[in-house]
Amino acid sequence: MANRRLSCGLDVCYVPDLADSLHSATFAGYDFVAAPIIHPRNKRELLHGKAKERQNPLTRSDIVLSGQDWSNLVVAKFSPYLDVDSKNDNVRQRSQRALEQEIQYAAHLGVPAVMLPPLFGWQPNLARYVYSRVKAAAMFQGSFQIWVRIPMQAPSHFGKEWLHRSNGNDSSDDPDDYGEDTWQWWHFFRSICDTHRKVGVALELASDLPVEEVIARWLGEPVRCLIVPTSIFLTNRKGFPVLSKPHQAVVQRFYSQDTQMLITGNVRHHDIKLYQQYMDFLWQNQPPEDLVTKFARGYEDYLQCPLQPLMENLEAQTYEIFEKDPVKYTEYQKAIYHAILDKVPFEEKDTKILVLMVVGAGRGPLVRAALRAAESADRRIKVYAVEKNPNAIVTLLSSKVEEWGDSVTVVSSDMREWDPPEKADILISELLGSFGDNELSPECLDGAQKFLKDDGVSIPESYTSHISPIQSPKLHCEVKVCKERDRGLRLGNAFETPYVVRLHNKVELAPPVPLFTFNHPNMDKVIDNTRFKSVSFQIDIDSVLHGFAGYFNTVLYKNIVLSIVPKTHSHGMFSWFPMYFPIRNPINLVKGCNVEVHFWRRVSTRNVWYEWCVTQPEVTTIHNINEIGRASCRERV
């Protein structure tokens, strides 16, 4: 929280003097104002009529504020009477020309964002116009965000404030023509705009909140601003404005997304600044961030290519980040401790020496965990630290000289090629990736299990990948615009590869289910690490499928488990972010439908890769067929 602050604006409806209104708002603690770009009375006759020939200025001059103030402190609101979807041709054409004037003037001013009049129902013409503007941004100067104002949930009977937009809407549309799921309005609008990243939501709260599923779905949308009407504030015993507990909870959930706030409505308490002070109070009193959130700050929804430690040597900074995990190595040490105790009974503790092999030792955190576990168990051990990275070997040898002495033997070799002088009682590794097996742990450990004695133990002993369907327009846009060459992809194949990502602006459409499981040591007569599985999910709310989140959990030893599956996530562990498996074309889902997806783990003589496709409710092509997504997906030497 130290480096983050609340951004809270004030919606001003009538602005006789913009500079004075802006000064008053900033003096009250607000960070910006949302103001009409055109005076509410300046309803232009752009087709015919006497007003068309008048030489009066369109609106206030741009010199009333400095360029810096325009570009940082003002969100421009378009005229509320604009109705580019009207069935009346004159109204529609006049609205289109007026909207063109206003959007060009907003571009001239350089404002950071513009807010459309309240959206109601299906408005394809407005969506087409917005999409044409954001696609041609360079041609009309501006590159601002476009905020689509939408209520979180429509009232049971549409009020005139939404249907007629409170200022004399000329539309004769029947309110009964529109459904009450306002998310559907937004989804229709953004679909026409091709889910463009410049188009976001200004979401308005109401006194009545929707059910949890609706709130969670909005949390997966690009909500740029949460509009909080003064009418929903209560008054506490001291006369100050407060929100109800349910409203507080909703606001704080949007705080976690760094959503801006916008206070709108009449002053119903002593001073307008009291609303900003209360919103800031809620911001300052958010629950403290856990270690994972602090660690991931700045990496939310940032696409990363999975590590390939078998093909590439990791850098010192990567080792350092993983070694800071306060949970992983503590649990590994606990697992090693119990395995040692099970292997060496008390009466043999002074005579029996266990052989431990740490394969993929890196810079030695598991070696240290093993030595500490042996010390706690009061047992004697001999450790082999096997590592193929010659740069990490330097660190291991230094640690041997300075800390470990003869209790550790450092081996510079690929674990699959090394010929050990003796067999191990316990084989220890941390070759797991964000999807469990995606960093070739099965292939590496199958090759190294020849080191184990017949009664030997592997830590970890098993791991299982999990998947769940997710809705995330943000991630879909990130994949669309990602530069293939920067991520080692063949051109046009950004949707043909999984990514490691700190999932943030998303909604999980169904709980994760298990996918592939691997056990070690692998006792199969013929070892085959290819996999195929079909899984199905039932969807509980109208939504959009943008891909699948991938997680894993692992059993280190007996009941000692590490997990990044959301419901069983190891508290405080940040070594792994989830995986994201995108689909090229989003799929519309309706409540009660099933999503069926098929996953393959494919293995060739040199590479391992995943393929996936959806067959319900729509059929997609197989993604990443024959590893087309990445030029060298996973190399097997």
C-alpha positions, 0 to 999 in steps of 0.5 A: 500500500505504501507505493499505491494511492487511491484515484478518486474523481468528482462528477460535475454536471454543470460547470459555469467556470471549469477552472474554478470547479477544478480548483474546488474539486482538487482542494477537496482532495479529488484527483480529477473531474468528469465534466461535460465537454459541451454546455448542456444547453448547447444542443446543436442543430447540425442539419437545418434550423437557425441555430446551424448558422450561428457563429457562437463558439461550440463550447468553452475555449481550450485556454481556460485550462493549461494543456497539462490540466486538460491531459491529467485532470479532466475526463470529458463527458459527452452530451447526454442527449446524443442518440446515434441509434435512434429510429428517427433519422433526423435524431440519429444523423444530428447525434452522429454529427454532434458526437463527431464534433465532441470527440474531435474536440476531446482529441484536440484538448488531449484529455486522458479519457472520455465518457459516453452517455449512459448505455442502455440496451443494444446500441450497435451504431454507437459501438460501430462509431466508437470502434472506428474512432479507436481504430483510426486514433492516429487520424483524429489526434487522440489516443484517449480511453473511451469509458462506456457508462453502464449500471452494474445491474438494471432495476426491475423497471427501467427508470427514465434516468436510464431510458431517456437519459434524463435530459430529453432523449428523443428515442421512442424505443420501448424499454421492454425491448431490453433485457435486465442483464446490463453485462449483456449490453456491455458484451454486445458493445465490446464485441462489436469493438473487437474487445479493443483495449482502449474501450472500458467500463465506467460501472455505476453502483446502485443502492441494490447490489446484484448477486455474487456471480454478477459482481464476480463477472464484472471483476473480470471486465476492464472496469476503468472507473467505479461510479459511486452515487452520493444517494447510496451513502448512509449517515452514521451517528456523527453525521458523516457519509458511510457505505453499507457493509455490502457496498464497502466489500464491493468497493474494496474488491474493485480497489484490489483491481486498482479501479478509479472511483468517481463520486456523482450526485448532489451533496447530501452531507455537509461537504463534498470532500467528505465523500472523498475522505471516506473513500480514502478511508476505505482504501487505507483500511483494506486488508493487508496484502499477502506475500504473493500479492506484494511479490507479484505487484506490477506483474499482474496479467503480464504474459511471460514465456515459461522457463526452459531450464533444460534448454537454457541456463537460468540467470542469477536473478532468476535463482535469487527470486526463487530462493526468496520463497519463504514457503517452498523450501520450508516444506521441502525441508519438512518432507526431507526430515520425515523421509530421513526419519522413516529411512533411519530408525533411532537405533541406527542413527549413529551407524547408518549414513543415508545417501541423498541426491539433489538433481537440478541443485541450482545454487543449493537451496535444496542442499541446505534444506537437506542438511538442516533436515538431517541436523534436526533429525539427528541423522547422518547423510551424504549429499550429491548436488547434481547441476548442469549449469556451469555458472551455478556450479561456481556457487555450489563449489564456493558453498562447499568450500565455505559451508558444507565441507565433505558432507556434499559432493558437487557434480557438474553434469546433466542428471540424465548422463551422470553415472553415480558411484552409488545409489541414493536413498532419497532423490530430491528435485525442484523441476516443477513448472507452473503446470507441474510437468511443463518444465520436463520434470517427468522426463528428467526424473524418469532418466534419473530414477536409475540412481535410486535404490529399490526402496528409494524415495523421490521428493516430490513423489507425485504432481497433478496439473489442474485447469479451469475455464476463465473469462478475461478480456484483458488477457485476450487483448494482451495475447492479440497485441503481443509481439511474436518475435519478442516471445520466440513465437512464429508470426501469427501464432501468439494464440498457439502457446501457453503463457505464465501469468499472474492472473488478476483481471479475470473471473473463473467460470468453474472450479479447477479440475485435475488433468495429468498426474505423474508419479515418481519413481515411475514403476511402469514397465514401459514409460510413456509420458504422453497424456490425453484427457477430456474434461467438462465444466458446467457454466453458472452464468452468461459469460465469455470463454477466453481460455483456461487457467492452469495450476498444479499441486504436488505431494512432496512426501506423504501428507506434505503438499505444495499447491497453487490451485486457488482453493488449496494454495500454499499460503505465502508461496510465490515461486509459481504463477499460473499458466494461461492457455488462450483460445483464438476466438472467444466463445459466448457461454450461456447459463447452464451450458457445458464447456468440454475441452480436450488436452494433449501432452505430446512428446517427440524425440526432442520436444514436449508440448501441449495441444488443446481444443474446445468441442462444446458449446462450439468446436475450435481447431486444435491449438498448438498442433505439432508445436506450431506456437513456439519455434523450440517448445521444449528441447530434449537432449 
